[in-house]
Amino acid sequence: MTESREPKRRADATRSKAAVLDAATRLLAIQPDAGMAAIAAEAGVTRQTVYAHFTSRDDLINAVIDRTTGQAVEAMRAADLDSGPATDALLRMLDVGWRFFRVSPLANHVGSFARQRDEDRHLPINDRLLRLVTRGQHAGEFDTTVAAQWLVTVIVAVSHAAGDEVRAGRMTQEEAQKVLRDSVLRLAGAAKVEHTGTTRELQGG
């Protein structure tokens, strides 16, 4: 009897843990200071249940960020960043980043790109950006007078700046996303940018 109950217990525990992660992701995105009790209430479980899965709030936050980062990596893989013009691929990558900015619980996780202190966690994403920038330089789409790694550093910094503007209420997400797209392409030295199926020259690009 005990053995027959064990798979059900494991399944229940898995569902419970997923519910806590989902709730923490939703709540921390709008209330970054939310505590374990609030997260438990959002998940519809007891505080003790939350602590059964995560030993501390930091442990839970790290789990949320790790899961979100993994989802971002998968989304970028699905965006097929190695195909087509590098300029278009860079825009697709930025758009994926903004999708995850909307559910990111922490300011240092903006656009799925890592700040310096989190670079190990986000290494797969930043490496993918480096490969994309390098491809664009080799194809003559991006500026070749600066190192690819420097362009990556600048793109990450500008992405975080755009996210900070949204969090401070100085820009809407839509405004910041548009400004970021144009700014990144200018920084990369791209001559053109795609907008809803039409190509236009960047002013002063």
C-alpha positions, 0 to 999 in steps of 0.5 A: 500500500505504501509503495502504491501511494508513493508515486501519487505523493511525488506527483502531488509534490511536483504539482505543488512545487510548480504552483509555488514557482508559478505564483512567485513568478507572477507575484514578484513581477509586480511586488518584488518585495513580496514575502513567503506568506504572500507567495503561499497565498497566491499559490493557494498553499500554506507557508509551510508547504512553500518552505517544504520546497524552498528553504528560504526566500532567496532559494525560491527567487533563485529557482524562479530566475533559473526557470525563467532563464531556462525558458528564455534559452528555449525561446531563443532557440525556437527563434532560430537566431542562426537563420536569416540576416543577423539584423533580423535575428537580433531583433527577434532576440530582443523581442524574446528578451522583452517577453521575459522582462514582463515576468521577471521578478528582479531588476537585474534580470531585464530582457534575459540578459545578465548584469555582471554579477549574474553572468554565470547564470545567463552565460548561454544567453550572452554567448548566443548574443555574442555569436549573433553579433559576430555573425553580423560582423562577418556578414558585413551587417554590423560595425567591424571597427569595434570588438564583438564582445564590446558590442555585446556589453553595450547591448546588455547595458542598454537593454537594462537601461530600457528596463530600468526606465519602464520600472521607474515609470518613465516609459511604457514597455512598448515605448522602451521596446521600440527605443531599444530596437532602434538604439541597439541597431544604431550601436551595432551599425546596422543600416536598416531595421524591419518594422511590421514587414516594411524596411526603412532607413534609420535616420542618421544610421 
